[in-house]
């Protein structure tokens, strides 16, 4: 991976990073996902069992995880891990409760009452990746905001064999409906339902390209949180930063292992850039998936050297990364110049891993530059905002002429008539 000194080359690299996961170019995968969805719609549980056998090499008798297995799951978890999960639940819940919107209606011009009513969704399906990296933390980061929002029915989908840690997190959070189904077929079951599974109103949670494409296809039938791509991290650092810290933090996102992950660092110190690269190439040797990590490092990553940190902020806002660490002497003031990022981690002891596991805000964040127009998962993602409008007769009369003028201009006669008929009373 080159160290980039030219600003134009740095911007070109950002374009390459942003386009590395382009769903519009995945026609082969799209057709496969579309076929899976249609099969699940037609054959329900039978299709789910077929795909689970085909892709996960597991022969299911039932798609639902037995309640007894959920209840007993905590027995198989080491006590230190169980204690850490409980502590994370407490901290995440405390933060998410501060972020819960409240219904409000206010008087405007004395005769107009306007506001918003917030109501929870009736049901959500939460997708939790399994496999070699069973994301126990993602259970917490998705289920807790949904529970704080008071969603009535929360359903978890995760590939088999279901990790005991995932089940333990579900038990501790009071989730009793867990399905051992993964991939595009899980998204299809969430959206359309089967004999065993009732459909949900919204699907959230990260997944691979097949899960993401499935979410794109079913959107409209159900809501989705977003179309998330491979993990990414960016860092702004100056000479005060520790290169070992920087190297480890860059690797923390590259290790997810698809080969499409990205790491991008910007610094105004060339020596720091070289030392960070050297440390990273040493540390990567100790990772179990070092070859895949190096692929992401060489293809999708870069360290850019700039003259000043204002230019670093400019590059970061162009990249709009999922995670941004700022490890500089003036980190807080620099963070105020960042307008596009999923989450900002300020200072050398606020590394991305803190946010992934225990800080409080959800680690489900926009990727691929979508932080320019979207935000990380919050309680609001599990609620609806309903407009509330109440006009008195006096307020109606005062605004009637303007409403009629606007309706007439649009050629919508019945709209205007709805106003005129009330003026005659």
One Martini backbone bead per residue (centre of mass of N, CA, C, O) as a GRO file, in nm:
protein
  425
    1UNK     BB    1   0.092   0.038   0.026
    2UNK     BB    2   0.081   0.360  -0.036
    3UNK     BB    3   0.225   0.661   0.019
    4UNK     BB    4   0.058   0.974   0.005
    5UNK     BB    5   0.139   1.316  -0.118
    6UNK     BB    6  -0.085   1.360  -0.323
    7UNK     BB    7  -0.395   1.500  -0.332
    8UNK     BB    8  -0.509   1.376  -0.593
    9UNK     BB    9  -0.443   1.080  -0.519
   10UNK     BB   10  -0.612   1.078  -0.261
   11UNK     BB   11  -0.885   1.130  -0.402
   12UNK     BB   12  -0.871   0.881  -0.584
   13UNK     BB   13  -0.866   0.676  -0.354
   14UNK     BB   14  -1.141   0.752  -0.239
   15UNK     BB   15  -1.300   0.667  -0.486
   16UNK     BB   16  -1.214   0.369  -0.474
   17UNK     BB   17  -1.325   0.308  -0.193
   18UNK     BB   18  -1.627   0.394  -0.248
   19UNK     BB   19  -1.642   0.171  -0.511
   20UNK     BB   20  -1.580  -0.131  -0.398
   21UNK     BB   21  -1.914  -0.147  -0.328
   22UNK     BB   22  -2.109  -0.226  -0.607
   23UNK     BB   23  -2.427  -0.332  -0.656
   24UNK     BB   24  -2.471  -0.267  -0.969
   25UNK     BB   25  -2.230  -0.495  -1.047
   26UNK     BB   26  -2.406  -0.754  -0.912
   27UNK     BB   27  -2.574  -0.950  -1.113
   28UNK     BB   28  -2.520  -1.240  -1.022
   29UNK     BB   29  -2.602  -1.203  -0.725
   30UNK     BB   30  -2.883  -1.088  -0.775
   31UNK     BB   31  -3.007  -1.339  -0.913
   32UNK     BB   32  -2.965  -1.530  -0.674
   33UNK     BB   33  -3.128  -1.371  -0.464
   34UNK     BB   34  -3.394  -1.360  -0.619
   35UNK     BB   35  -3.433  -1.670  -0.622
   36UNK     BB   36  -3.442  -1.709  -0.317
   37UNK     BB   37  -3.683  -1.529  -0.257
   38UNK     BB   38  -3.890  -1.674  -0.441
   39UNK     BB   39  -3.867  -1.949  -0.298
   40UNK     BB   40  -3.958  -1.856  -0.017
   41UNK     BB   41  -4.232  -1.744  -0.102
   42UNK     BB   42  -4.330  -2.031  -0.211
   43UNK     BB   43  -4.186  -2.256   0.021
   44UNK     BB   44  -4.060  -2.154   0.273
   45UNK     BB   45  -3.935  -2.370   0.493
   46UNK     BB   46  -3.824  -2.556   0.275
   47UNK     BB   47  -3.623  -2.345   0.165
   48UNK     BB   48  -3.468  -2.291   0.424
   49UNK     BB   49  -3.363  -2.581   0.463
   50UNK     BB   50  -3.219  -2.604   0.194
   51UNK     BB   51  -3.018  -2.357   0.229
   52UNK     BB   52  -2.891  -2.452   0.493
   53UNK     BB   53  -2.770  -2.707   0.370
   54UNK     BB   54  -2.612  -2.573   0.134
   55UNK     BB   55  -2.452  -2.330   0.297
   56UNK     BB   56  -2.423  -2.454   0.617
   57UNK     BB   57  -2.440  -2.768   0.662
   58UNK     BB   58  -2.747  -2.790   0.785
   59UNK     BB   59  -2.992  -2.998   0.939
   60UNK     BB   60  -3.316  -2.909   0.978
   61UNK     BB   61  -3.615  -2.938   1.172
   62UNK     BB   62  -3.603  -2.632   1.269
   63UNK     BB   63  -3.592  -2.279   1.246
   64UNK     BB   64  -3.632  -2.269   1.545
   65UNK     BB   65  -3.516  -2.194   1.844
   66UNK     BB   66  -3.531  -2.337   2.124
   67UNK     BB   67  -3.613  -2.226   2.431
   68UNK     BB   68  -3.419  -2.412   2.592
   69UNK     BB   69  -3.159  -2.308   2.448
   70UNK     BB   70  -3.179  -2.018   2.542
   71UNK     BB   71  -3.201  -2.067   2.853
   72UNK     BB   72  -2.911  -2.240   2.861
   73UNK     BB   73  -2.679  -2.059   2.737
   74UNK     BB   74  -2.534  -1.931   2.997
   75UNK     BB   75  -2.387  -2.201   3.084
   76UNK     BB   76  -2.167  -2.172   2.826
   77UNK     BB   77  -2.056  -1.914   2.961
   78UNK     BB   78  -1.820  -1.740   3.065
   79UNK     BB   79  -1.821  -1.537   3.331
   80UNK     BB   80  -1.663  -1.293   3.218
   81UNK     BB   81  -1.840  -1.262   2.963
   82UNK     BB   82  -2.112  -1.230   3.102
   83UNK     BB   83  -2.030  -0.974   3.256
   84UNK     BB   84  -1.968  -0.802   3.002
   85UNK     BB   85  -2.247  -0.813   2.876
   86UNK     BB   86  -2.398  -0.679   3.113
   87UNK     BB   87  -2.239  -0.413   3.109
   88UNK     BB   88  -2.307  -0.335   2.818
   89UNK     BB   89  -2.611  -0.324   2.852
   90UNK     BB   90  -2.615  -0.096   3.058
   91UNK     BB   91  -2.465   0.125   2.889
   92UNK     BB   92  -2.637   0.122   2.631
   93UNK     BB   93  -2.910   0.177   2.762
   94UNK     BB   94  -2.843   0.448   2.893
   95UNK     BB   95  -2.788   0.594   2.629
   96UNK     BB   96  -3.051   0.532   2.462
   97UNK     BB   97  -3.245   0.682   2.664
   98UNK     BB   98  -3.133   0.974   2.576
   99UNK     BB   99  -3.255   0.909   2.256
  100UNK     BB  100  -3.566   0.954   2.318
  101UNK     BB  101  -3.839   1.052   2.177
  102UNK     BB  102  -4.104   1.298   2.220
  103UNK     BB  103  -4.408   1.385   2.229
  104UNK     BB  104  -4.543   1.685   2.050
  105UNK     BB  105  -4.755   1.983   2.123
  106UNK     BB  106  -4.812   2.308   1.981
  107UNK     BB  107  -4.863   2.647   1.978
  108UNK     BB  108  -4.970   2.832   1.682
  109UNK     BB  109  -5.114   3.125   1.675
  110UNK     BB  110  -5.319   2.996   1.907
  111UNK     BB  111  -5.497   2.818   1.659
  112UNK     BB  112  -5.241   2.621   1.634
  113UNK     BB  113  -5.173   2.268   1.632
  114UNK     BB  114  -4.840   2.125   1.651
  115UNK     BB  115  -4.668   1.805   1.570
  116UNK     BB  116  -4.536   1.497   1.724
  117UNK     BB  117  -4.573   1.144   1.698
  118UNK     BB  118  -4.434   0.869   1.877
  119UNK     BB  119  -4.396   0.533   1.746
  120UNK     BB  120  -4.361   0.212   1.754
  121UNK     BB  121  -4.292  -0.058   1.617
  122UNK     BB  122  -4.424  -0.374   1.594
  123UNK     BB  123  -4.175  -0.495   1.407
  124UNK     BB  124  -3.850  -0.675   1.406
  125UNK     BB  125  -3.564  -0.770   1.215
  126UNK     BB  126  -3.256  -0.928   1.320
  127UNK     BB  127  -2.932  -0.937   1.189
  128UNK     BB  128  -2.681  -1.193   1.271
  129UNK     BB  129  -2.380  -1.270   1.235
  130UNK     BB  130  -2.172  -1.549   1.197
  131UNK     BB  131  -1.949  -1.788   1.224
  132UNK     BB  132  -1.624  -1.690   1.286
  133UNK     BB  133  -1.786  -1.401   1.368
  134UNK     BB  134  -1.979  -1.378   1.625
  135UNK     BB  135  -2.199  -1.099   1.688
  136UNK     BB  136  -2.275  -1.020   1.994
  137UNK     BB  137  -2.270  -0.705   1.988
  138UNK     BB  138  -2.503  -0.673   1.775
  139UNK     BB  139  -2.729  -0.748   1.958
  140UNK     BB  140  -2.700  -0.499   2.142
  141UNK     BB  141  -2.692  -0.268   1.906
  142UNK     BB  142  -3.005  -0.350   1.821
  143UNK     BB  143  -3.197  -0.440   2.050
  144UNK     BB  144  -3.184  -0.205   2.251
  145UNK     BB  145  -3.314   0.023   2.080
  146UNK     BB  146  -3.578  -0.139   2.040
  147UNK     BB  147  -3.655  -0.159   2.342
  148UNK     BB  148  -3.654   0.145   2.406
  149UNK     BB  149  -3.884   0.191   2.182
  150UNK     BB  150  -4.104  -0.049   2.223
  151UNK     BB  151  -4.100  -0.299   2.066
  152UNK     BB  152  -4.302  -0.573   2.050
  153UNK     BB  153  -4.136  -0.733   1.811
  154UNK     BB  154  -3.834  -0.932   1.838
  155UNK     BB  155  -3.627  -1.066   1.579
  156UNK     BB  156  -3.386  -1.328   1.531
  157UNK     BB  157  -3.125  -1.374   1.284
  158UNK     BB  158  -2.909  -1.671   1.242
  159UNK     BB  159  -2.672  -1.874   1.171
  160UNK     BB  160  -2.581  -2.195   1.154
  161UNK     BB  161  -2.461  -2.260   1.430
  162UNK     BB  162  -2.559  -2.120   1.712
  163UNK     BB  163  -2.427  -1.907   1.915
  164UNK     BB  164  -2.416  -1.891   2.257
  165UNK     BB  165  -2.365  -1.586   2.286
  166UNK     BB  166  -2.611  -1.494   2.126
  167UNK     BB  167  -2.820  -1.637   2.305
  168UNK     BB  168  -2.742  -1.500   2.572
  169UNK     BB  169  -2.811  -1.214   2.482
  170UNK     BB  170  -3.107  -1.274   2.425
  171UNK     BB  171  -3.185  -1.362   2.709
  172UNK     BB  172  -3.097  -1.096   2.861
  173UNK     BB  173  -3.312  -0.932   2.656
  174UNK     BB  174  -3.580  -1.110   2.604
  175UNK     BB  175  -3.535  -1.305   2.354
  176UNK     BB  176  -3.757  -1.570   2.205
  177UNK     BB  177  -3.713  -1.508   1.884
  178UNK     BB  178  -3.521  -1.752   1.710
  179UNK     BB  179  -3.347  -1.796   1.395
  180UNK     BB  180  -3.166  -2.055   1.204
  181UNK     BB  181  -3.108  -1.813   0.973
  182UNK     BB  182  -2.946  -1.710   0.676
  183UNK     BB  183  -2.908  -1.478   0.460
  184UNK     BB  184  -3.132  -1.418   0.211
  185UNK     BB  185  -3.347  -1.609   0.342
  186UNK     BB  186  -3.389  -1.439   0.599
  187UNK     BB  187  -3.495  -1.185   0.461
  188UNK     BB  188  -3.735  -1.317   0.323
  189UNK     BB  189  -3.874  -1.419   0.584
  190UNK     BB  190  -3.907  -1.139   0.711
  191UNK     BB  191  -4.086  -1.013   0.478
  192UNK     BB  192  -4.297  -1.276   0.402
  193UNK     BB  193  -4.283  -1.531   0.536
  194UNK     BB  194  -4.400  -1.834   0.695
  195UNK     BB  195  -4.523  -2.090   0.869
  196UNK     BB  196  -4.313  -2.005   1.120
  197UNK     BB  197  -4.300  -1.698   1.008
  198UNK     BB  198  -4.351  -1.380   1.078
  199UNK     BB  199  -4.359  -1.091   0.957
  200UNK     BB  200  -4.207  -0.776   0.926
  201UNK     BB  201  -4.148  -0.417   0.914
  202UNK     BB  202  -3.829  -0.448   0.982
  203UNK     BB  203  -3.477  -0.444   0.880
  204UNK     BB  204  -3.175  -0.518   1.063
  205UNK     BB  205  -2.841  -0.531   0.995
  206UNK     BB  206  -2.565  -0.692   0.914
  207UNK     BB  207  -2.388  -0.814   0.607
  208UNK     BB  208  -2.345  -0.950   0.331
  209UNK     BB  209  -2.404  -0.920  -0.001
  210UNK     BB  210  -2.667  -1.097   0.012
  211UNK     BB  211  -2.807  -0.942   0.234
  212UNK     BB  212  -2.800  -0.662   0.100
  213UNK     BB  213  -2.954  -0.735  -0.158
  214UNK     BB  214  -3.208  -0.835  -0.015
  215UNK     BB  215  -3.280  -0.564   0.116
  216UNK     BB  216  -3.314  -0.413  -0.151
  217UNK     BB  217  -3.548  -0.593  -0.268
  218UNK     BB  218  -3.755  -0.569  -0.004
  219UNK     BB  219  -3.783  -0.286  -0.030
  220UNK     BB  220  -4.125  -0.180   0.061
  221UNK     BB  221  -4.232  -0.420   0.212
  222UNK     BB  222  -3.999  -0.320   0.390
  223UNK     BB  223  -3.789  -0.200   0.608
  224UNK     BB  224  -3.463  -0.040   0.635
  225UNK     BB  225  -3.156   0.080   0.748
  226UNK     BB  226  -2.956  -0.025   0.510
  227UNK     BB  227  -2.661  -0.033   0.284
  228UNK     BB  228  -2.405  -0.230   0.386
  229UNK     BB  229  -2.070  -0.257   0.390
  230UNK     BB  230  -1.767  -0.276   0.447
  231UNK     BB  231  -1.543  -0.209   0.662
  232UNK     BB  232  -1.421   0.110   0.815
  233UNK     BB  233  -1.127   0.329   0.854
  234UNK     BB  234  -1.023   0.641   1.005
  235UNK     BB  235  -0.732   0.868   1.043
  236UNK     BB  236  -0.622   1.135   1.248
  237UNK     BB  237  -0.272   1.242   1.267
  238UNK     BB  238  -0.001   1.322   1.468
  239UNK     BB  239   0.309   1.329   1.632
  240UNK     BB  240   0.159   1.235   1.910
  241UNK     BB  241   0.122   0.964   1.801
  242UNK     BB  242   0.099   0.613   1.817
  243UNK     BB  243   0.190   0.379   1.585
  244UNK     BB  244   0.079   0.124   1.725
  245UNK     BB  245  -0.206   0.220   1.762
  246UNK     BB  246  -0.267   0.278   1.467
  247UNK     BB  247  -0.213  -0.003   1.350
  248UNK     BB  248  -0.421  -0.157   1.521
  249UNK     BB  249  -0.670   0.006   1.434
  250UNK     BB  250  -0.656  -0.059   1.133
  251UNK     BB  251  -0.680  -0.374   1.177
  252UNK     BB  252  -0.962  -0.388   1.325
  253UNK     BB  253  -1.111  -0.372   1.031
  254UNK     BB  254  -0.952  -0.563   0.834
  255UNK     BB  255  -1.023  -0.844   0.996
  256UNK     BB  256  -1.311  -0.922   0.885
  257UNK     BB  257  -1.238  -1.078   0.585
  258UNK     BB  258  -1.336  -1.003   0.271
  259UNK     BB  259  -1.122  -0.787   0.120
  260UNK     BB  260  -1.298  -0.488   0.142
  261UNK     BB  261  -1.168  -0.344   0.341
  262UNK     BB  262  -1.085  -0.020   0.511
  263UNK     BB  263  -0.792   0.206   0.533
  264UNK     BB  264  -0.748   0.559   0.647
  265UNK     BB  265  -0.477   0.789   0.663
  266UNK     BB  266  -0.405   1.115   0.814
  267UNK     BB  267  -0.106   1.325   0.789
  268UNK     BB  268   0.163   1.574   0.884
  269UNK     BB  269   0.365   1.312   0.921
  270UNK     BB  270   0.596   1.116   0.769
  271UNK     BB  271   0.716   0.945   0.996
  272UNK     BB  272   0.448   0.832   1.101
  273UNK     BB  273   0.367   0.688   0.844
  274UNK     BB  274   0.609   0.489   0.833
  275UNK     BB  275   0.578   0.365   1.119
  276UNK     BB  276   0.290   0.258   1.082
  277UNK     BB  277   0.345   0.070   0.846
  278UNK     BB  278   0.559  -0.101   0.986
  279UNK     BB  279   0.382  -0.201   1.223
  280UNK     BB  280   0.159  -0.335   1.056
  281UNK     BB  281   0.345  -0.547   0.904
  282UNK     BB  282   0.404  -0.690   1.177
  283UNK     BB  283   0.118  -0.740   1.311
  284UNK     BB  284  -0.022  -0.910   1.080
  285UNK     BB  285   0.133  -1.184   1.135
  286UNK     BB  286  -0.073  -1.250   1.396
  287UNK     BB  287  -0.302  -1.304   1.208
  288UNK     BB  288  -0.513  -1.552   1.091
  289UNK     BB  289  -0.598  -1.344   0.825
  290UNK     BB  290  -0.349  -1.198   0.681
  291UNK     BB  291  -0.399  -1.220   0.371
  292UNK     BB  292  -0.669  -1.064   0.366
  293UNK     BB  293  -0.568  -0.810   0.504
  294UNK     BB  294  -0.351  -0.740   0.290
  295UNK     BB  295  -0.548  -0.702   0.063
  296UNK     BB  296  -0.692  -0.455   0.187
  297UNK     BB  297  -0.434  -0.284   0.226
  298UNK     BB  298  -0.341  -0.276  -0.083
  299UNK     BB  299  -0.630  -0.191  -0.222
  300UNK     BB  300  -0.812  -0.008   0.021
  301UNK     BB  301  -0.556   0.164   0.117
  302UNK     BB  302  -0.410   0.453   0.309
  303UNK     BB  303  -0.149   0.709   0.340
  304UNK     BB  304  -0.181   1.051   0.397
  305UNK     BB  305  -0.001   1.347   0.317
  306UNK     BB  306  -0.015   1.665   0.477
  307UNK     BB  307   0.032   1.994   0.568
  308UNK     BB  308  -0.257   1.999   0.712
  309UNK     BB  309  -0.546   1.931   0.908
  310UNK     BB  310  -0.755   2.068   0.728
  311UNK     BB  311  -0.700   1.879   0.488
  312UNK     BB  312  -0.780   1.624   0.637
  313UNK     BB  313  -1.079   1.701   0.672
  314UNK     BB  314  -1.144   1.718   0.374
  315UNK     BB  315  -1.089   1.417   0.310
  316UNK     BB  316  -1.287   1.295   0.514
  317UNK     BB  317  -1.548   1.429   0.402
  318UNK     BB  318  -1.517   1.277   0.132
  319UNK     BB  319  -1.520   0.983   0.250
  320UNK     BB  320  -1.715   0.915   0.482
  321UNK     BB  321  -1.670   0.735   0.733
  322UNK     BB  322  -1.759   0.511   0.960
  323UNK     BB  323  -1.476   0.550   1.105
  324UNK     BB  324  -1.325   0.805   1.331
  325UNK     BB  325  -1.003   0.892   1.424
  326UNK     BB  326  -0.864   1.135   1.666
  327UNK     BB  327  -0.498   1.181   1.700
  328UNK     BB  328  -0.451   1.477   1.865
  329UNK     BB  329  -0.403   1.766   2.035
  330UNK     BB  330  -0.685   1.894   1.878
  331UNK     BB  331  -0.933   1.692   1.856
  332UNK     BB  332  -1.195   1.844   1.930
  333UNK     BB  333  -1.170   2.083   1.729
  334UNK     BB  334  -1.145   1.900   1.478
  335UNK     BB  335  -1.425   1.756   1.500
  336UNK     BB  336  -1.591   2.020   1.411
  337UNK     BB  337  -1.493   1.975   1.093
  338UNK     BB  338  -1.675   1.727   1.088
  339UNK     BB  339  -1.954   1.609   0.866
  340UNK     BB  340  -1.844   1.306   0.769
  341UNK     BB  341  -1.960   1.045   0.984
  342UNK     BB  342  -2.055   0.787   1.181
  343UNK     BB  343  -1.798   0.803   1.384
  344UNK     BB  344  -1.624   0.961   1.662
  345UNK     BB  345  -1.285   0.928   1.790
  346UNK     BB  346  -1.138   1.079   2.082
  347UNK     BB  347  -0.844   0.983   2.122
  348UNK     BB  348  -0.627   0.720   2.225
  349UNK     BB  349  -0.875   0.597   2.431
  350UNK     BB  350  -1.098   0.598   2.165
  351UNK     BB  351  -1.124   0.349   2.020
  352UNK     BB  352  -1.322   0.165   1.813
  353UNK     BB  353  -1.365  -0.075   2.015
  354UNK     BB  354  -1.528   0.082   2.222
  355UNK     BB  355  -1.775   0.121   2.028
  356UNK     BB  356  -1.832  -0.181   1.955
  357UNK     BB  357  -1.899  -0.274   2.280
  358UNK     BB  358  -1.961  -0.017   2.528
  359UNK     BB  359  -2.029   0.291   2.515
  360UNK     BB  360  -2.350   0.308   2.338
  361UNK     BB  361  -2.346   0.354   2.063
  362UNK     BB  362  -2.402   0.226   1.774
  363UNK     BB  363  -2.218   0.011   1.538
  364UNK     BB  364  -2.432   0.082   1.323
  365UNK     BB  365  -2.300   0.205   1.017
  366UNK     BB  366  -2.215   0.395   0.767
  367UNK     BB  367  -2.103   0.325   0.433
  368UNK     BB  368  -1.948   0.418   0.139
  369UNK     BB  369  -2.032   0.740   0.198
  370UNK     BB  370  -2.326   0.748   0.353
  371UNK     BB  371  -2.250   0.972   0.573
  372UNK     BB  372  -2.359   1.214   0.394
  373UNK     BB  373  -2.691   1.097   0.447
  374UNK     BB  374  -2.635   0.925   0.713
  375UNK     BB  375  -2.685   0.720   1.008
  376UNK     BB  376  -2.680   0.566   1.279
  377UNK     BB  377  -2.817   0.362   1.488
  378UNK     BB  378  -3.135   0.422   1.652
  379UNK     BB  379  -3.424   0.457   1.811
  380UNK     BB  380  -3.563   0.595   1.560
  381UNK     BB  381  -3.551   0.329   1.377
  382UNK     BB  382  -3.805   0.216   1.581
  383UNK     BB  383  -3.972   0.466   1.473
  384UNK     BB  384  -4.246   0.690   1.431
  385UNK     BB  385  -4.336   1.000   1.263
  386UNK     BB  386  -4.628   1.185   1.344
  387UNK     BB  387  -4.829   1.411   1.236
  388UNK     BB  388  -4.978   1.704   1.406
  389UNK     BB  389  -5.308   1.858   1.331
  390UNK     BB  390  -5.474   2.167   1.463
  391UNK     BB  391  -5.751   2.364   1.361
  392UNK     BB  392  -5.925   2.625   1.395
  393UNK     BB  393  -6.162   2.824   1.264
  394UNK     BB  394  -5.984   3.076   1.263
  395UNK     BB  395  -5.735   2.949   1.124
  396UNK     BB  396  -5.879   2.854   0.872
  397UNK     BB  397  -5.981   3.128   0.767
  398UNK     BB  398  -5.695   3.262   0.750
  399UNK     BB  399  -5.584   3.018   0.529
  400UNK     BB  400  -5.781   2.958   0.291
  401UNK     BB  401  -5.691   3.134   0.049
  402UNK     BB  402  -5.405   3.010   0.020
  403UNK     BB  403  -5.493   2.720  -0.034
  404UNK     BB  404  -5.659   2.778  -0.290
  405UNK     BB  405  -5.431   2.902  -0.458
  406UNK     BB  406  -5.250   2.647  -0.457
  407UNK     BB  407  -5.457   2.447  -0.575
  408UNK     BB  408  -5.509   2.596  -0.840
  409UNK     BB  409  -5.211   2.594  -0.941
  410UNK     BB  410  -5.225   2.260  -0.946
  411UNK     BB  411  -5.518   2.158  -1.042
  412UNK     BB  412  -5.680   2.091  -0.751
  413UNK     BB  413  -6.005   2.111  -0.698
  414UNK     BB  414  -6.077   1.934  -0.441
  415UNK     BB  415  -5.895   2.083  -0.252
  416UNK     BB  416  -6.039   2.355  -0.270
  417UNK     BB  417  -6.329   2.251  -0.200
  418UNK     BB  418  -6.263   2.162   0.095
  419UNK     BB  419  -6.252   2.464   0.175
  420UNK     BB  420  -6.508   2.608   0.059
  421UNK     BB  421  -6.727   2.435   0.212
  422UNK     BB  422  -6.639   2.555   0.497
  423UNK     BB  423  -6.700   2.864   0.436
  424UNK     BB  424  -7.028   2.822   0.415
  425UNK     BB  425  -7.093   2.766   0.731
   0.00000   0.00000   0.00000
